Amino acid sequence: MSTMNISLPEELKAFVDRQVAARAYGSASEYVRELLRRERDIEHLRSLLMEGLESGPGRVADAAYFDGLRERIRQHADKKAAAPSGSGAGRSRRGAKAGAR
């Protein structure tokens, strides 16, 4: 692990010390590492969001989109319910094993 020394105004040093004590960090270094990791993760998320925005037009998640999604789920459920029960369709592995015993 590399070492980096930083200079802080007294006000920020006092803030870091309070955070270390209040949040049960082992040291100021642990606290600063967590802040940096969090900032890195935020930056990564922003880049993913921008990549998504720049990838082209997508579907609008409006009421019509969710109505269509619900309809597809209903159709899937209806097909599953209409499957013959003797064919093993819809049976879980556990159910199939229990029936074979």
C-alpha positions in Angstrom: 0.0 0.0 0.0 1.3 3.4 -0.9 1.4 6.3 1.5 0.2 9.8 0.8 0.5 12.7 3.2 -2.1 15.5 2.9 -2.4 18.8 4.6 -5.8 19.9 6.0 -7.0 23.1 7.6 -7.7 22.6 11.3 -11.4 22.8 10.7 -11.3 19.8 8.3 -8.9 17.8 10.5 -11.4 18.3 13.4 -14.2 17.1 11.1 -12.3 14.0 10.1 -11.5 13.2 13.7 -15.2 13.5 14.7 -16.2 11.2 11.8 -13.6 8.7 12.8 -14.8 8.6 16.4 -18.6 8.8 15.5 -18.5 6.1 12.9 -16.0 3.8 14.6 -13.3 3.9 12.0 -9.9 2.6 13.1 -8.1 5.7 11.7 -8.4 8.8 9.6 -6.9 6.7 6.8 -9.8 4.3 6.8 -12.3 7.1 6.7 -10.5 8.8 3.8 -10.2 5.5 1.9 -13.9 4.9 2.2 -14.6 8.4 0.9 -12.4 7.9 -2.0 -13.9 4.5 -2.8 -17.4 6.0 -2.7 -16.3 8.8 -5.0 -14.7 6.3 -7.4 -18.0 4.3 -7.4 -20.1 7.4 -8.1 -17.8 8.3 -11.0 -18.1 4.8 -12.4 -21.9 4.9 -12.1 -22.0 8.3 -13.9 -19.9 6.9 -16.7 -22.3 3.9 -17.1 -25.3 6.3 -17.1 -23.6 8.5 -19.7 -22.8 5.4 -21.8 -26.4 4.4 -21.7 -27.6 7.8 -22.6 -25.2 7.9 -25.6 -26.1 4.4 -26.8 -29.2 5.6 -28.7 -32.9 5.8 -28.1 -34.4 3.3 -25.7 -37.9 2.4 -24.8 -40.0 4.9 -22.8 -41.1 3.4 -19.5 -44.5 4.9 -19.5 -47.9 3.5 -18.6 -48.2 1.8 -22.0 -44.9 0.0 -21.5 -46.0 -1.3 -18.1 -49.4 -2.3 -19.5 -47.7 -4.3 -22.2 -45.4 -5.9 -19.7 -48.3 -6.9 -17.5 -50.1 -8.4 -20.5 -47.1 -10.5 -21.4 -46.9 -11.8 -17.9 -50.6 -12.7 -17.9 -50.2 -14.6 -21.2 -47.2 -16.4 -19.9 -49.1 -17.4 -16.7 -52.1 -18.5 -18.8 -49.9 -20.7 -21.0 -48.3 -22.3 -17.9 -51.7 -22.9 -16.3 -53.1 -24.5 -19.6 -50.2 -27.0 -19.8 -51.3 -30.6 -19.1 -50.4 -31.5 -15.5 -49.3 -35.0 -16.4 -46.6 -33.8 -18.7 -44.4 -32.6 -15.9 -44.7 -29.0 -17.1 -44.6 -26.6 -14.2 -43.3 -29.2 -11.8 -40.1 -28.3 -9.8 -37.2 -30.6 -9.6 -38.0 -31.3 -6.0 -41.6 -32.2 -6.9 -40.4 -34.5 -9.7 -38.0 -36.2 -7.3 -40.6 -36.6 -4.6 -43.0 -38.1 -7.1 -40.4 -40.6 -8.2 -39.8 -42.0 -4.7 
